[in-house]
Amino acid sequence: MSASQLWSERRENRVTVHASCHTCGGPWGFTNLLVTKLPDGRIQFDPHATGCCTVTIEDDAARTVLNALAKWLG
């Protein structure tokens, strides 16, 4: 198994989104938003990928976010 396959298998339940933090005021892509599917099925958003402040949502809320993004992105 290649290193890239190991990397993708270990991280298939999470994705890093390059974003901007209005509080920190850094440039676009300065902040990493880590989005993880937890073992119990909930979705966790971790701004700055530090674990200091996380937002966790359940299925219905995740579908609301999904539907809003689909509508906004066309």
Secondary structure in CASP SS format (residue, H / E / C, confidence):
PFRMAT SS
TARGET T0000
AUTHOR 0000-0000-0000
METHOD secondary structure of the structure
MODEL  1
M C 1.00
S C 1.00
A H 1.00
S H 1.00
Q H 1.00
L H 1.00
W H 1.00
S H 1.00
E H 1.00
R H 1.00
R C 1.00
E C 1.00
N C 1.00
R E 1.00
V E 1.00
T E 1.00
V E 1.00
H E 1.00
A E 1.00
S C 1.00
C C 1.00
H C 1.00
T C 1.00
C C 1.00
G C 1.00
G C 1.00
P C 1.00
W C 1.00
G C 1.00
F C 1.00
T E 1.00
N E 1.00
L E 1.00
L E 1.00
V E 1.00
T E 1.00
K E 1.00
L C 1.00
P C 1.00
D C 1.00
G C 1.00
R C 1.00
I E 1.00
Q E 1.00
F E 1.00
D E 1.00
P E 1.00
H C 1.00
A C 1.00
T C 1.00
G C 1.00
C C 1.00
C C 1.00
T C 1.00
V E 1.00
T E 1.00
I E 1.00
E C 1.00
D H 1.00
D H 1.00
A H 1.00
A H 1.00
R H 1.00
T H 1.00
V H 1.00
L H 1.00
N H 1.00
A H 1.00
L H 1.00
A H 1.00
K H 1.00
W H 1.00
L H 1.00
G C 1.00
END
